[in-house]
């Protein structure tokens, strides 16, 4: 009985190690224009943003904000608003690209120092 369980576990482990890792061509998304749509209180909200390596300009509900972008590695970066209007806007956001396609990337983000993470998908428009 133990032999069968051990064999089954070994087979499962072998099969799981053959899985293809997700595609991550993060360099393709360091620059460009993007859209990100999320649901807030049941309502769809869209942010349009343009990133040029170390600067990101966001347009959300008709308001424009500029943030600095500091790349940690090819797939992770920190965003910090340049002109925060309150204490919440002063907090930096850690972004991590998890997977990419030819026109989009799925990412995970959280306020630096906060363990609660959220996910989203950005679509490259230019």
Biotite code that builds the C-alpha atoms (Angstrom):
import biotite.structure as struc

atoms = struc.array([
    struc.Atom([0.000, 0.000, 0.000], chain_id="A", res_id=1, res_name="UNK", atom_name="CA", element="C"),
    struc.Atom([2.775, 2.466, 0.928], chain_id="A", res_id=2, res_name="UNK", atom_name="CA", element="C"),
    struc.Atom([4.588, 1.540, -2.276], chain_id="A", res_id=3, res_name="UNK", atom_name="CA", element="C"),
    struc.Atom([1.525, 2.486, -4.382], chain_id="A", res_id=4, res_name="UNK", atom_name="CA", element="C"),
    struc.Atom([1.136, 5.822, -2.603], chain_id="A", res_id=5, res_name="UNK", atom_name="CA", element="C"),
    struc.Atom([4.853, 6.560, -3.003], chain_id="A", res_id=6, res_name="UNK", atom_name="CA", element="C"),
    struc.Atom([4.735, 5.639, -6.689], chain_id="A", res_id=7, res_name="UNK", atom_name="CA", element="C"),
    struc.Atom([1.654, 7.794, -7.276], chain_id="A", res_id=8, res_name="UNK", atom_name="CA", element="C"),
    struc.Atom([3.282, 10.767, -5.553], chain_id="A", res_id=9, res_name="UNK", atom_name="CA", element="C"),
    struc.Atom([6.455, 10.303, -7.586], chain_id="A", res_id=10, res_name="UNK", atom_name="CA", element="C"),
    struc.Atom([4.470, 10.219, -10.853], chain_id="A", res_id=11, res_name="UNK", atom_name="CA", element="C"),
    struc.Atom([2.503, 13.356, -9.891], chain_id="A", res_id=12, res_name="UNK", atom_name="CA", element="C"),
    struc.Atom([5.697, 15.176, -8.928], chain_id="A", res_id=13, res_name="UNK", atom_name="CA", element="C"),
    struc.Atom([7.338, 14.213, -12.217], chain_id="A", res_id=14, res_name="UNK", atom_name="CA", element="C"),
    struc.Atom([4.349, 15.420, -14.258], chain_id="A", res_id=15, res_name="UNK", atom_name="CA", element="C"),
    struc.Atom([4.098, 18.730, -12.407], chain_id="A", res_id=16, res_name="UNK", atom_name="CA", element="C"),
    struc.Atom([7.776, 19.489, -13.023], chain_id="A", res_id=17, res_name="UNK", atom_name="CA", element="C"),
    struc.Atom([7.147, 19.177, -16.797], chain_id="A", res_id=18, res_name="UNK", atom_name="CA", element="C"),
    struc.Atom([4.648, 22.040, -16.842], chain_id="A", res_id=19, res_name="UNK", atom_name="CA", element="C"),
    struc.Atom([5.638, 24.981, -19.003], chain_id="A", res_id=20, res_name="UNK", atom_name="CA", element="C"),
    struc.Atom([6.334, 28.108, -16.966], chain_id="A", res_id=21, res_name="UNK", atom_name="CA", element="C"),
    struc.Atom([4.159, 31.110, -17.839], chain_id="A", res_id=22, res_name="UNK", atom_name="CA", element="C"),
    struc.Atom([5.451, 33.452, -20.518], chain_id="A", res_id=23, res_name="UNK", atom_name="CA", element="C"),
    struc.Atom([7.064, 36.600, -19.085], chain_id="A", res_id=24, res_name="UNK", atom_name="CA", element="C"),
    struc.Atom([8.449, 38.996, -21.676], chain_id="A", res_id=25, res_name="UNK", atom_name="CA", element="C"),
    struc.Atom([8.382, 41.896, -19.228], chain_id="A", res_id=26, res_name="UNK", atom_name="CA", element="C"),
    struc.Atom([10.778, 44.127, -21.193], chain_id="A", res_id=27, res_name="UNK", atom_name="CA", element="C"),
    struc.Atom([8.048, 44.481, -23.836], chain_id="A", res_id=28, res_name="UNK", atom_name="CA", element="C"),
    struc.Atom([5.952, 46.419, -21.290], chain_id="A", res_id=29, res_name="UNK", atom_name="CA", element="C"),
    struc.Atom([8.443, 48.884, -19.819], chain_id="A", res_id=30, res_name="UNK", atom_name="CA", element="C"),
    struc.Atom([7.278, 51.525, -22.303], chain_id="A", res_id=31, res_name="UNK", atom_name="CA", element="C"),
    struc.Atom([3.937, 52.142, -23.976], chain_id="A", res_id=32, res_name="UNK", atom_name="CA", element="C"),
    struc.Atom([0.317, 53.107, -23.474], chain_id="A", res_id=33, res_name="UNK", atom_name="CA", element="C"),
    struc.Atom([-2.050, 50.811, -21.590], chain_id="A", res_id=34, res_name="UNK", atom_name="CA", element="C"),
    struc.Atom([-5.568, 50.442, -20.219], chain_id="A", res_id=35, res_name="UNK", atom_name="CA", element="C"),
    struc.Atom([-6.556, 48.738, -16.981], chain_id="A", res_id=36, res_name="UNK", atom_name="CA", element="C"),
    struc.Atom([-10.205, 48.108, -16.073], chain_id="A", res_id=37, res_name="UNK", atom_name="CA", element="C"),
    struc.Atom([-11.409, 47.032, -12.647], chain_id="A", res_id=38, res_name="UNK", atom_name="CA", element="C"),
    struc.Atom([-14.699, 46.786, -10.794], chain_id="A", res_id=39, res_name="UNK", atom_name="CA", element="C"),
    struc.Atom([-15.173, 49.192, -7.877], chain_id="A", res_id=40, res_name="UNK", atom_name="CA", element="C"),
    struc.Atom([-18.416, 48.733, -5.930], chain_id="A", res_id=41, res_name="UNK", atom_name="CA", element="C"),
    struc.Atom([-19.909, 46.886, -8.900], chain_id="A", res_id=42, res_name="UNK", atom_name="CA", element="C"),
    struc.Atom([-19.009, 49.637, -11.383], chain_id="A", res_id=43, res_name="UNK", atom_name="CA", element="C"),
    struc.Atom([-16.410, 49.242, -14.135], chain_id="A", res_id=44, res_name="UNK", atom_name="CA", element="C"),
    struc.Atom([-13.602, 51.817, -13.860], chain_id="A", res_id=45, res_name="UNK", atom_name="CA", element="C"),
    struc.Atom([-10.849, 52.257, -16.446], chain_id="A", res_id=46, res_name="UNK", atom_name="CA", element="C"),
    struc.Atom([-7.429, 53.832, -16.036], chain_id="A", res_id=47, res_name="UNK", atom_name="CA", element="C"),
    struc.Atom([-5.401, 54.836, -19.081], chain_id="A", res_id=48, res_name="UNK", atom_name="CA", element="C"),
    struc.Atom([-1.668, 55.143, -18.500], chain_id="A", res_id=49, res_name="UNK", atom_name="CA", element="C"),
    struc.Atom([1.514, 55.770, -20.435], chain_id="A", res_id=50, res_name="UNK", atom_name="CA", element="C"),
    struc.Atom([4.860, 54.556, -19.135], chain_id="A", res_id=51, res_name="UNK", atom_name="CA", element="C"),
    struc.Atom([8.251, 55.701, -20.424], chain_id="A", res_id=52, res_name="UNK", atom_name="CA", element="C"),
    struc.Atom([10.734, 53.568, -18.467], chain_id="A", res_id=53, res_name="UNK", atom_name="CA", element="C"),
    struc.Atom([10.873, 55.698, -15.282], chain_id="A", res_id=54, res_name="UNK", atom_name="CA", element="C"),
    struc.Atom([7.757, 57.932, -15.527], chain_id="A", res_id=55, res_name="UNK", atom_name="CA", element="C"),
    struc.Atom([4.102, 56.884, -15.618], chain_id="A", res_id=56, res_name="UNK", atom_name="CA", element="C"),
    struc.Atom([1.210, 59.233, -16.424], chain_id="A", res_id=57, res_name="UNK", atom_name="CA", element="C"),
    struc.Atom([-2.241, 57.978, -15.356], chain_id="A", res_id=58, res_name="UNK", atom_name="CA", element="C"),
    struc.Atom([-5.639, 59.317, -16.397], chain_id="A", res_id=59, res_name="UNK", atom_name="CA", element="C"),
    struc.Atom([-8.520, 58.176, -14.161], chain_id="A", res_id=60, res_name="UNK", atom_name="CA", element="C"),
    struc.Atom([-11.971, 59.764, -14.209], chain_id="A", res_id=61, res_name="UNK", atom_name="CA", element="C"),
    struc.Atom([-10.628, 62.802, -16.044], chain_id="A", res_id=62, res_name="UNK", atom_name="CA", element="C"),
    struc.Atom([-7.795, 63.429, -13.557], chain_id="A", res_id=63, res_name="UNK", atom_name="CA", element="C"),
    struc.Atom([-4.138, 63.107, -14.522], chain_id="A", res_id=64, res_name="UNK", atom_name="CA", element="C"),
    struc.Atom([-1.391, 61.990, -12.126], chain_id="A", res_id=65, res_name="UNK", atom_name="CA", element="C"),
    struc.Atom([2.318, 61.489, -12.688], chain_id="A", res_id=66, res_name="UNK", atom_name="CA", element="C"),
    struc.Atom([4.345, 58.852, -10.869], chain_id="A", res_id=67, res_name="UNK", atom_name="CA", element="C"),
    struc.Atom([7.967, 57.815, -10.800], chain_id="A", res_id=68, res_name="UNK", atom_name="CA", element="C"),
    struc.Atom([8.767, 54.233, -11.738], chain_id="A", res_id=69, res_name="UNK", atom_name="CA", element="C"),
    struc.Atom([11.762, 52.453, -10.189], chain_id="A", res_id=70, res_name="UNK", atom_name="CA", element="C"),
    struc.Atom([12.442, 49.056, -11.743], chain_id="A", res_id=71, res_name="UNK", atom_name="CA", element="C"),
    struc.Atom([13.642, 46.382, -9.287], chain_id="A", res_id=72, res_name="UNK", atom_name="CA", element="C"),
    struc.Atom([14.183, 43.867, -12.078], chain_id="A", res_id=73, res_name="UNK", atom_name="CA", element="C"),
    struc.Atom([12.672, 43.281, -15.541], chain_id="A", res_id=74, res_name="UNK", atom_name="CA", element="C"),
    struc.Atom([9.320, 42.177, -14.057], chain_id="A", res_id=75, res_name="UNK", atom_name="CA", element="C"),
    struc.Atom([8.965, 44.199, -10.825], chain_id="A", res_id=76, res_name="UNK", atom_name="CA", element="C"),
    struc.Atom([8.806, 47.902, -10.138], chain_id="A", res_id=77, res_name="UNK", atom_name="CA", element="C"),
    struc.Atom([7.766, 50.487, -7.560], chain_id="A", res_id=78, res_name="UNK", atom_name="CA", element="C"),
    struc.Atom([5.359, 53.309, -8.450], chain_id="A", res_id=79, res_name="UNK", atom_name="CA", element="C"),
    struc.Atom([5.331, 56.514, -6.367], chain_id="A", res_id=80, res_name="UNK", atom_name="CA", element="C"),
    struc.Atom([3.181, 59.568, -7.052], chain_id="A", res_id=81, res_name="UNK", atom_name="CA", element="C"),
    struc.Atom([5.210, 62.701, -7.650], chain_id="A", res_id=82, res_name="UNK", atom_name="CA", element="C"),
    struc.Atom([2.602, 65.137, -6.277], chain_id="A", res_id=83, res_name="UNK", atom_name="CA", element="C"),
    struc.Atom([0.511, 63.299, -3.658], chain_id="A", res_id=84, res_name="UNK", atom_name="CA", element="C"),
    struc.Atom([-2.520, 65.156, -2.333], chain_id="A", res_id=85, res_name="UNK", atom_name="CA", element="C"),
    struc.Atom([-2.922, 63.136, 0.874], chain_id="A", res_id=86, res_name="UNK", atom_name="CA", element="C"),
    struc.Atom([-1.216, 60.498, 3.046], chain_id="A", res_id=87, res_name="UNK", atom_name="CA", element="C"),
    struc.Atom([-2.749, 57.610, 1.090], chain_id="A", res_id=88, res_name="UNK", atom_name="CA", element="C"),
    struc.Atom([-1.324, 58.896, -2.195], chain_id="A", res_id=89, res_name="UNK", atom_name="CA", element="C"),
    struc.Atom([2.138, 59.161, -0.611], chain_id="A", res_id=90, res_name="UNK", atom_name="CA", element="C"),
    struc.Atom([2.381, 55.370, -0.291], chain_id="A", res_id=91, res_name="UNK", atom_name="CA", element="C"),
    struc.Atom([4.396, 53.525, -2.922], chain_id="A", res_id=92, res_name="UNK", atom_name="CA", element="C"),
    struc.Atom([2.913, 50.590, -4.814], chain_id="A", res_id=93, res_name="UNK", atom_name="CA", element="C"),
    struc.Atom([4.851, 47.415, -5.626], chain_id="A", res_id=94, res_name="UNK", atom_name="CA", element="C"),
    struc.Atom([3.948, 45.967, -9.045], chain_id="A", res_id=95, res_name="UNK", atom_name="CA", element="C"),
    struc.Atom([4.921, 42.498, -10.243], chain_id="A", res_id=96, res_name="UNK", atom_name="CA", element="C"),
    struc.Atom([4.268, 41.244, -13.767], chain_id="A", res_id=97, res_name="UNK", atom_name="CA", element="C"),
    struc.Atom([3.193, 37.599, -13.489], chain_id="A", res_id=98, res_name="UNK", atom_name="CA", element="C"),
    struc.Atom([2.481, 36.629, -17.111], chain_id="A", res_id=99, res_name="UNK", atom_name="CA", element="C"),
    struc.Atom([2.543, 38.291, -20.513], chain_id="A", res_id=100, res_name="UNK", atom_name="CA", element="C"),
    struc.Atom([0.970, 37.847, -23.925], chain_id="A", res_id=101, res_name="UNK", atom_name="CA", element="C"),
    struc.Atom([1.839, 39.786, -27.063], chain_id="A", res_id=102, res_name="UNK", atom_name="CA", element="C"),
    struc.Atom([-0.558, 42.658, -26.089], chain_id="A", res_id=103, res_name="UNK", atom_name="CA", element="C"),
    struc.Atom([-1.193, 42.359, -22.328], chain_id="A", res_id=104, res_name="UNK", atom_name="CA", element="C"),
    struc.Atom([0.248, 41.460, -18.980], chain_id="A", res_id=105, res_name="UNK", atom_name="CA", element="C"),
    struc.Atom([-1.242, 40.136, -15.768], chain_id="A", res_id=106, res_name="UNK", atom_name="CA", element="C"),
    struc.Atom([0.146, 41.724, -12.655], chain_id="A", res_id=107, res_name="UNK", atom_name="CA", element="C"),
    struc.Atom([-0.042, 41.599, -8.883], chain_id="A", res_id=108, res_name="UNK", atom_name="CA", element="C"),
    struc.Atom([0.172, 44.770, -6.813], chain_id="A", res_id=109, res_name="UNK", atom_name="CA", element="C"),
    struc.Atom([0.159, 45.953, -3.226], chain_id="A", res_id=110, res_name="UNK", atom_name="CA", element="C"),
    struc.Atom([0.969, 49.003, -1.154], chain_id="A", res_id=111, res_name="UNK", atom_name="CA", element="C"),
    struc.Atom([4.577, 48.674, 0.012], chain_id="A", res_id=112, res_name="UNK", atom_name="CA", element="C"),
    struc.Atom([4.511, 47.295, 3.554], chain_id="A", res_id=113, res_name="UNK", atom_name="CA", element="C"),
    struc.Atom([1.010, 45.839, 3.178], chain_id="A", res_id=114, res_name="UNK", atom_name="CA", element="C"),
    struc.Atom([0.651, 42.110, 2.525], chain_id="A", res_id=115, res_name="UNK", atom_name="CA", element="C"),
    struc.Atom([-2.807, 42.368, 0.867], chain_id="A", res_id=116, res_name="UNK", atom_name="CA", element="C"),
    struc.Atom([-2.269, 41.827, -2.855], chain_id="A", res_id=117, res_name="UNK", atom_name="CA", element="C"),
    struc.Atom([-4.598, 42.387, -5.761], chain_id="A", res_id=118, res_name="UNK", atom_name="CA", element="C"),
    struc.Atom([-4.405, 41.319, -9.401], chain_id="A", res_id=119, res_name="UNK", atom_name="CA", element="C"),
    struc.Atom([-5.208, 42.899, -12.700], chain_id="A", res_id=120, res_name="UNK", atom_name="CA", element="C"),
    struc.Atom([-4.527, 42.801, -16.410], chain_id="A", res_id=121, res_name="UNK", atom_name="CA", element="C"),
    struc.Atom([-3.185, 45.731, -18.430], chain_id="A", res_id=122, res_name="UNK", atom_name="CA", element="C"),
    struc.Atom([-3.728, 45.856, -22.183], chain_id="A", res_id=123, res_name="UNK", atom_name="CA", element="C"),
    struc.Atom([-1.135, 47.555, -24.360], chain_id="A", res_id=124, res_name="UNK", atom_name="CA", element="C"),
    struc.Atom([-2.740, 50.033, -26.748], chain_id="A", res_id=125, res_name="UNK", atom_name="CA", element="C"),
    struc.Atom([0.457, 51.527, -28.308], chain_id="A", res_id=126, res_name="UNK", atom_name="CA", element="C"),
])
